[in-house]
Amino acid sequence: MSKEVQMSIKMESELRDQFMTVAATMQRPAAQIVRDLMRSYIARQEMPNKETIAAIEAVERGEVTTHASTAELYRTLGI
């Protein structure tokens, strides 16, 4: 089981107020939304991700119509 820790973030009061209002409107705890945003950000940093790999493989199998240079660019960039 992972241990929960606290984190403090400095931000403009207007941004915080807007965020808290939206969280309350959605009836979701602000902390849960922040955790979801953090997980999403981390997932976007993982290169290549599962979706990118699947797209490259589909192009290589000829299942997707695209320019060959696009697939080669993806391979070159490692995405």
PLY file of the C-alpha trace (Angstrom):
ply
format ascii 1.0
element vertex 79
property float x
property float y
property float z
element edge 78
property int vertex1
property int vertex2
end_header
0.00 0.00 0.00
1.36 3.43 -0.90
1.78 6.10 1.72
-0.07 9.37 1.18
1.87 12.59 1.63
0.84 16.21 1.54
1.99 18.69 -1.08
1.55 22.44 -1.19
1.33 24.42 -4.41
1.59 28.17 -4.83
-0.93 29.68 -7.24
-2.98 32.78 -7.82
-5.98 33.03 -5.53
-8.28 33.56 -8.54
-7.08 30.31 -10.12
-7.59 28.43 -6.85
-11.07 29.88 -6.39
-12.08 28.97 -9.94
-10.70 25.45 -9.53
-12.48 24.91 -6.22
-15.75 26.18 -7.72
-15.51 23.76 -10.63
-14.58 20.88 -8.31
-17.57 21.62 -6.10
-19.86 21.89 -9.13
-18.64 18.49 -10.32
-19.04 17.14 -6.75
-15.48 15.82 -6.79
-12.78 16.40 -4.18
-10.20 18.89 -5.44
-7.39 16.56 -4.31
-8.76 13.75 -6.49
-8.86 16.02 -9.52
-5.25 17.09 -8.91
-4.17 13.43 -8.59
-5.96 12.64 -11.87
-4.26 15.57 -13.58
-0.87 14.43 -12.28
-1.43 10.86 -13.51
-2.51 12.16 -16.91
0.57 14.39 -17.14
2.88 11.50 -16.25
1.20 9.22 -18.80
1.71 11.82 -21.54
5.44 11.92 -20.75
5.88 8.18 -21.31
7.23 7.91 -24.83
6.29 6.03 -26.77
2.97 5.27 -25.16
0.78 2.28 -26.01
-1.38 4.23 -28.44
1.64 5.53 -30.37
3.17 2.05 -30.61
-0.14 0.63 -31.84
-0.42 3.38 -34.47
3.12 2.78 -35.73
2.50 -0.96 -35.95
-0.77 -0.39 -37.83
1.03 1.82 -40.36
3.77 -0.76 -40.78
1.15 -3.46 -41.42
-0.47 -1.21 -44.04
-3.71 -0.91 -42.08
-3.59 2.88 -41.95
-3.17 5.17 -44.91
-0.47 7.73 -44.22
2.72 9.01 -45.72
5.65 6.66 -45.22
7.72 9.63 -44.09
5.38 10.07 -41.11
5.98 6.53 -39.88
9.71 6.96 -40.41
9.63 10.23 -38.47
7.85 8.49 -35.59
10.52 5.78 -35.55
13.33 8.33 -35.69
11.86 10.28 -32.80
11.18 7.13 -30.81
7.45 7.79 -30.58
0 1
1 2
2 3
3 4
4 5
5 6
6 7
7 8
8 9
9 10
10 11
11 12
12 13
13 14
14 15
15 16
16 17
17 18
18 19
19 20
20 21
21 22
22 23
23 24
24 25
25 26
26 27
27 28
28 29
29 30
30 31
31 32
32 33
33 34
34 35
35 36
36 37
37 38
38 39
39 40
40 41
41 42
42 43
43 44
44 45
45 46
46 47
47 48
48 49
49 50
50 51
51 52
52 53
53 54
54 55
55 56
56 57
57 58
58 59
59 60
60 61
61 62
62 63
63 64
64 65
65 66
66 67
67 68
68 69
69 70
70 71
71 72
72 73
73 74
74 75
75 76
76 77
77 78
